[in-house]
């Protein structure tokens, strides 16, 4: 159900959950957040960050993921409702859809 809800295939979801366990964000049961776990930089965010502020607060493993979050934040608008097709995002970033 979780994979379906977040729009991932089960195999990819399991990989991400394993990374969250390794990073100390969730417990080994892969469901329980650990006390003090945070997302991104350890700095307080406003109660309702803008999409750009949220994207800037996330630490990614590579530059492409960072650029992708920034591009999505630009299209989201202040109400967080924007959506962008994969093909358009890939073209904007100069990468392939597969990447």
C-alpha positions in Angstrom: 0.0 0.0 0.0 2.8 2.4 0.8 4.5 1.9 -2.6 1.2 2.6 -4.3 0.5 5.7 -2.2 3.8 7.3 -2.9 3.9 6.2 -6.6 6.8 3.8 -6.4 7.2 0.2 -7.4 7.7 -2.0 -4.3 11.4 -2.8 -5.1 12.3 0.9 -5.2 10.3 1.6 -2.0 12.2 -1.1 -0.2 15.5 0.4 -1.3 14.6 3.8 -0.1 13.3 2.4 3.3 16.7 0.6 3.7 18.5 3.9 3.1 16.3 5.6 5.7 17.1 2.9 8.2 20.9 3.2 7.4 20.7 7.0 7.8 19.0 6.7 11.2 15.7 8.3 10.1 13.5 5.3 10.8 13.7 2.2 13.0 14.6 -1.3 11.6 10.9 -2.1 11.4 10.9 0.4 8.5 7.9 2.2 9.9 8.8 4.0 13.1 10.5 7.4 12.9 13.5 7.6 15.3 13.5 10.3 18.0 15.4 13.4 16.7 15.4 12.2 13.1 15.3 15.1 10.7 15.1 15.5 6.9 17.8 17.6 5.3 19.9 20.1 7.1 19.4 20.4 10.8 17.9 23.8 10.8 14.3 24.8 11.7 12.0 25.5 8.9 9.0 27.9 8.9 5.8 26.2 9.8 4.7 26.4 6.2 7.8 26.5 3.9 7.5 27.5 0.3 8.3 24.7 -2.2 11.7 26.5 -2.9 12.5 26.6 0.8 11.6 23.0 1.2 13.7 22.0 -1.8 16.7 24.0 -0.4 16.4 22.2 2.9 16.8 18.7 1.4 20.3 17.1 1.2 20.7 14.9 -1.8 23.4 12.4 -2.8 24.0 13.9 -6.2 23.7 17.2 -8.1 21.1 15.9 -10.5 18.6 15.1 -7.6 19.2 18.6 -6.2 18.5 20.2 -9.6 15.4 18.1 -10.0 14.0 19.2 -6.6 14.7 22.8 -7.5 12.9 22.4 -10.9 9.9 20.8 -9.3 9.8 23.5 -6.6 9.7 26.2 -9.3 6.7 24.6 -11.0 4.9 23.9 -7.7 3.9 27.5 -7.0 3.1 28.8 -3.6 0.1 26.4 -3.3 2.2 23.3 -3.9 -0.1 22.1 -6.7 2.1 22.3 -9.9 3.0 19.2 -11.8 5.5 18.7 -14.6 5.8 15.9 -17.1 8.9 13.7 -16.9 9.8 14.6 -20.4 9.6 18.3 -19.7 11.7 18.0 -16.6 14.4 16.0 -18.4 14.5 18.5 -21.2 14.8 21.4 -18.7 17.7 19.7 -16.9 19.4 18.5 -20.0 19.2 14.8 -19.0 17.4 11.7 -20.4 14.0 10.7 -19.1 15.6 7.4 -17.9 18.1 9.3 -15.7 
